[in-house]
Amino acid sequence: MQVRLVDDPRDWLDATVAYRAEHPVTTNILGSIAQGVVDGRRYDAERWFVATSDDGDVVGAAVWTLPHKVVVGPMDDDTARAVGAAAAAAGPRVPGVNGPVDVARTVAESIGGAVREDRRERILVLHDYLAPRPVPGAARPTTSDDSELVVAWLDAFMAEVDLLVIDNREAERLSRGRLLLWEVDGVPVSMAGHAPVVATPGGRVARIGPVYSPEQHRRRGYAGAVTAAVVEGLLAGTDIVMLYTDAANPTSNALYERLGFVHEADAVELWVD
């Protein structure tokens, strides 16, 4: 088994097509990061890992975009240890690992250092869509006039879930058809969006997120309504709609389950100190 670094995200997408088709849900973040870079997103540095068996089949993959954690897909223990060693050798210091629970822990331990859990997440997949109860207002796409609001809400969302803050350029990208606002009497009260849709031979996969409402507009059904609007816009052009939710947040879990999302897998974010 060999772990190699690929220079170009397009080459990484091509090399991992069959692997991602076999695991369309648990590799979605990897695919959407790569597709985002192909579409113009830029990071401080990028590392694209592909693990292949002796017969050349891809048996694991990982993506590391600095300054974020390494994101890993499903793989066996031997492959995970090899990916961890490759990430440690690729430099600079790896801050953490994000992926399926057992895989992420094995990769993190192979990198070396003290490993501590940051957040446990549930991966939910839409089965039978259930429209939410009607609430006042309507959804609309964001425009350039919403830039200041979108940046502020994205900053608040990232701080609330303890993630690295997205910069203003990412807010502008999210405004290009991938982010909706829910408005009541002309006042935005909630927003939801989705990551770049990832195409695999097994179908097109869309991941919902972020979903955010300011505190004063919560518990009124707005988040469910705007999420539903995003889902409805995706259904005709995708085969799988999924999302990640905080395992420790029963409110958000219940919201998504009422829309027809079903728990399919677990993931974890780990720090490596």
C-alpha positions, -999 to +999 in steps of 0.1 A: +000+000+000+013+034-010+003+070+001+011+096-025+007+134-026-012+147-057-003+183-068-036+193-084-071+189-070-084+180-104-060+151-105-071+141-070-108+142-080-100+120-110-079+095-090-105+091-063-136+088-084-144+051-077-134+055-041-158+084-036-185+067-055-183+038-030-184+062+000-204+092-013-215+104+021-184+100+042-161+114+015-184+144+006-164+170+026-132+159+008-149+161-026-165+195-019-132+210-007-114+198-039-143+210-061-142+244-043-105+248-050-111+239-087-138+266-087-115+292-073-113+288-035-078+293-022-061+283+011-027+290+026-015+256+013-030+224+001-021+187+005-040+160-015-034+125-003-043+093-022-037+058-007-036+029-031-034-008-026-008-031-042-031-036-072-036+001-077-071+005-062-077+036-041-083+025-005-082+058+013-079+095+008-073+127+027-073+165+021-054+190+042-060+227+035-040+249+058-047+262+084-075+237+088-075+201+101-068+171+079-100+157+065-100+119+060-124+094+044-131+058+053-101+034+053-088+004+073-064+008+102-032+001+082-041+027+056-051+052+083-017+048+100+001+053+066-020+084+059-012+098+093+025+093+088+023+109+053+005+139+068+032+143+095+059+141+069+042+166+046+046+194+071+040+219+087+026+207+121-008+190+117-034+208+139-060+180+139-080+155+120-117+154+109-135+123+097-151+089+106-146+083+143-122+053+143-103+064+112-098+100+125-084+087+158-060+062+141-047+089+118-043+114+146-025+089+168-002+081+139+007+118+134+021+118+170+013+140+200-015+143+224-049+137+208-081+153+223-116+154+210-130+187+198-165+178+186-186+147+178-209+150+148-237+131+133-240+127+095-276+129+084-289+119+050-323+129+035-346+100+029-382+111+024-384+149+024-411+162+048-421+199+042-422+219+075-452+236+088-457+270+072-442+301+089-444+338+080-420+350+054-403+336+023-368+326+011-347+345-014-311+342-027-285+365-012-272+394-033-242+417-031-263+441-011-264+414+017-226+411+019-223+429+053-251+409+069-238+376+055-203+382+067-216+391+102-238+360+104-211+337+091-187+351+117-213+345+144-221+310+131-184+300+130-178+314+165-209+296+179-197+262+165-161+270+173-148+268+138-122+289+120-139+321+108-146+322+070-132+353+054-152+379+033-142+363+000-159+330+011-190+350+020-191+364-015-188+329-030-216+316-008-237+345-021-235+332-056-266+310-056-256+288-027-270+308+002-306+318+010-321+342+034-355+338+050-372+372+053-403+383+073-417+417+062-384+425+044-363+417+075-338+387+072-343+364+101-324+332+091-301+318+065-290+284+051-268+273+023-250+244+008-214+234-002-205+228-039-223+198-053-200+169-057-204+146-087-195+109-085-205+079-107-228+070-078-247+104-081-245+140-073-242+148-036-251+181-019-243+190+017-264+215+036-247+242+057-243+267+072-277+271+089-279+301+112-305+323+129-297+352+153-308+344+189-338+368+187-352+349+157-348+314+170-376+289+180-400+303+155-395+278+126-374+301+104-343+278+104-364+249+093-382+269+067-350+282+051-333+248+053-363+233+036-361+260+008-324+250+002-334+213+001-362+219-023-339+238-046-314+208-046-338+179-050-342+181-087-305+182-095-290+159-068-292+122-058-281+126-021-287+155+002-269+153+035-256+174+064-234+174+095-249+183+128-235+186+163-242+154+182-245+174+214-272+197+200-307+180+203-325+210+189-307+210+155-309+172+153-346+173+159-351+201+133-334+181+106-351+148+115-385+165+111-375+173+075-368+137+068-330+134+075-319+101+090-287+094+110-263+074+088-228+077+103-207+095+130-177+117+126-153+134+150-130+164+150-098+159+169-070+182+179-034+169+178-013+188+203 
